Structures are given as C-alpha cells and as structure tokens.
Amino acid sequence: MAERAWWITALQWTAWFGVMSLVMGWLARSRLRARPASGARRLRYPPSTLIVGLVCFGFFAIVAVVSNLYPNETATWWTTAIFVGFALMAVPMISGFFLQHHDVSEEGLAYRNMVGVRKDLRWSDLKAVRYSPTKKSFRLETRTGDTAGISVMLTGLPEFARVLLEHTPKEAIDARTVNVLEATAAGNPPSVWT
C-alpha cells in the first residue's frame, strides 16, 4: 500500500480545522443576535444549534444505513453501532432546542430541563454559582440541592448575568465566576470554542 504524501495529510487537517472554525464562529455569532423585546428575558438555544444537531444526526444515520446497504468488509454490527451512537449523540442538541428554555425574572429563574420538566429557582435561595470552562456552562445550586445548568450557547446571557449579579447573594458566587458574569453582562459571554 502506497503511503500518502505528508502534504495531503496536512491539507486534510487544515481543511478540517478551517471548517470547524467557521462552524464554531457561526454558532458563537448566532447566540449574540438581537432578539425582539418580547423575548429579551428568555434564554433559548439559537436555531443554529438545531441545524447542527439535525445535520449531525442525518449524516451519521445515513452513513449507518449506507454502510450496510453496500457490501464491504468493514461493515460489521459494531461499526453500525458506532455510527448509530454518533447519530444519537445529536439528539440532546435537537431536543434541547425544543424543550429547554429559561425565563429570567427579578425573583429567579423558571426553566424546563432536557426532558421538559418545569422548575423554579429563586435567586435568594442560591447557595453556589460557578462557571465551568470545560463544560461551557454556569451551574446554579440552591440550598435545597436543586441545580440548573446554563449553557453559554443560550441567547440572552447578558441579561441573565446582569439579573443574577443584582439579585444573588454575593457569597454564593464563586470569585472567578464573578469576573465571567461581569464580562457576560457587558455583552462578552464566554467563548464557545476555547
């Protein structure tokens, strides 16, 4: 088997990095678009997350089907399972777009989680507020143990950060998280890429 030239591999990885940079930039910009005043206090996933979820689901589902329709020596039950697994990994993005939204008020946060269960959280009941750069989300925890995760992909983060900083007990917010929330309130939410 002939070896590929090094420049072909370098070109392949450069193209992959370029495409990923464009997609992530598009995702990051889509969460910052201006919204109508009626939805200013509702955190939602932008339509770009639905598009990415549907494309990923469709791509891997089609690959799983096509790899089994055309006979080849690489198609086994476990390769099909891997492709189906990748397709299923897109389902949370799709369901999150339809099911998850958070209504921010001066009193607290009313939200629906990934499975559509509605919950309420009061700012005054917060015990801990932390930002996780690896998960790209804010974690809110109440004194009763209820938690809510706020992804940096949601639209409306500046208003969320402003209200949270105004109404949450100062001792509940992690020192490093204060800086992230202040930057977010000023219109500079955390990056979705790094």
C-alpha positions in Angstrom: 0.0 0.0 0.0 1.5 3.3 -1.0 1.9 5.9 1.7 0.2 9.3 1.3 2.3 12.3 0.9 2.7 14.4 4.1 1.2 17.4 2.4 -2.1 15.6 1.7 -2.5 14.8 5.5 -1.5 18.4 6.4 -4.1 19.7 3.9 -6.8 17.4 5.2 -6.2 18.6 8.8 -6.0 22.2 7.8 -9.3 21.9 5.9 -10.9 20.2 8.9 -9.7 22.9 11.3 -10.9 25.6 8.9 -14.4 24.2 8.6 -14.7 23.7 12.3 -13.5 27.2 13.0 -16.2 28.5 10.6 -18.9 26.4 12.2 -18.0 27.4 15.7 -17.7 31.1 14.7 -21.2 30.8 13.2 -22.5 29.2 16.3 -21.0 31.8 18.6 -22.3 34.7 16.5 -25.8 33.2 16.3 -26.2 33.4 20.1 -25.5 37.1 20.1 -28.0 38.2 17.5 -30.5 40.8 18.7 -33.9 39.4 19.7 -37.3 41.0 19.8 -38.0 42.8 23.1 -40.8 40.3 23.9 -38.2 37.5 24.3 -35.4 39.6 25.9 -35.7 37.7 29.2 -35.9 34.2 27.8 -32.8 32.1 27.4 -33.1 29.7 24.4 -30.8 27.9 22.1 -30.4 29.7 18.7 -31.6 28.0 15.5 -28.0 27.2 14.6 -27.9 24.5 17.3 -30.9 22.8 15.8 -29.3 22.9 12.3 -26.1 21.4 13.6 -28.0 18.8 15.5 -30.1 17.8 12.5 -27.1 17.7 10.2 -25.1 15.5 12.5 -28.0 13.2 13.2 -28.8 12.9 9.5 -25.2 12.4 8.4 -24.4 9.6 10.8 -27.8 7.9 10.3 -27.2 7.9 6.6 -23.7 6.6 6.9 -25.0 3.8 9.2 -27.6 2.8 6.6 -25.4 3.1 3.5 -22.6 1.2 5.1 -24.9 -1.8 5.4 -26.6 -1.4 2.0 -23.5 -1.7 0.0 -21.5 -4.9 0.8 -18.0 -4.3 2.1 -15.6 -5.9 4.5 -15.6 -3.0 7.0 -19.4 -3.1 7.7 -20.0 -5.0 10.9 -22.5 -4.8 13.7 -20.1 -2.7 15.8 -19.3 -0.2 13.1 -23.1 0.3 12.6 -23.5 0.7 16.3 -20.8 3.4 16.4 -22.5 5.3 13.6 -25.9 5.0 15.3 -24.3 6.1 18.6 -22.9 9.2 16.9 -26.3 9.9 15.4 -27.9 9.6 18.8 -25.4 12.0 20.3 -27.0 14.7 18.3 -30.5 14.1 19.9 -29.8 16.2 23.0 -29.0 19.2 20.7 -32.3 18.7 18.9 -34.4 18.1 22.0 -32.7 21.0 23.9 -33.7 23.4 21.2 -37.4 22.4 21.6 -37.6 21.6 25.3 -35.1 23.7 27.2 -35.7 27.4 27.8 -35.2 29.6 30.9 -37.3 32.6 31.9 -35.3 35.2 33.8 -37.1 37.5 36.2 -36.1 39.7 39.1 -37.2 36.9 41.5 -35.5 34.0 39.9 -35.4 31.5 37.0 -38.2 29.4 35.7 -36.9 26.7 33.4 -37.5 23.4 31.7 -34.8 20.8 31.7 -33.8 18.4 29.0 -36.8 16.1 29.5 -39.3 19.0 29.7 -39.8 19.1 33.5 -40.6 22.6 34.6 -38.8 24.0 37.7 -38.4 27.3 39.5 -35.3 28.7 41.2 -35.2 31.8 43.3 -32.1 34.0 43.3 -32.2 34.4 47.1 -32.1 30.6 47.5 -28.8 30.1 45.6 -26.0 28.5 47.6 -23.4 28.3 44.8 -22.9 29.8 41.4 -19.9 28.5 39.4 -18.7 28.7 35.8 -17.1 25.6 34.3 -14.9 26.5 31.3 -14.7 22.8 30.4 -18.5 22.3 30.3 -19.1 25.8 28.9 -21.9 26.4 31.4 -22.9 28.1 34.6 -24.0 25.8 37.4 -26.6 27.2 39.8 -27.2 25.3 43.0 -29.9 26.1 45.7 -29.7 25.4 49.4 -32.2 22.5 48.9 -29.8 20.9 46.4 -31.7 21.7 43.1 -29.3 22.6 40.3 -29.7 24.3 36.9 -27.1 24.4 34.1 -27.0 27.4 31.9 -25.1 26.8 28.7 -23.0 29.5 27.1 -24.8 28.7 23.8 -28.0 30.2 25.0 -29.2 33.5 23.7 -29.9 36.2 26.3 -26.9 35.6 28.5 -26.1 39.3 29.1 -29.5 39.9 30.7 -29.2 36.7 32.7 -25.8 37.7 34.0 -27.0 41.2 34.9 -30.0 40.0 36.9 -28.1 37.2 38.6 -25.4 39.6 39.7 -28.0 42.1 41.1 -30.2 39.6 43.0 -28.0 36.7 44.1 -26.3 36.8 47.5 -22.6 37.8 46.8 -21.2 35.0 48.9 -22.9 32.4 46.7 -21.0 33.4 43.6 -17.5 31.9 43.1 -14.8 34.6 42.9 -13.7 33.5 39.4 -17.3 33.3 38.2 -17.9 37.0 39.2 -15.4 38.1 36.5 -17.1 35.9 33.9 -20.6 37.1 34.8 -19.5 40.8 34.7 -18.0 40.3 31.3 -21.1 38.5 30.1 -23.4 41.2 31.5 -21.2 43.7 29.5 -22.0 41.7 26.3 -18.9 39.5 26.2 -20.1 36.0 27.1 -17.6 33.1 27.4 -16.2 31.6 24.1 -17.9 28.5 22.8 -14.6 27.4 21.2 -11.8 27.5 23.7 
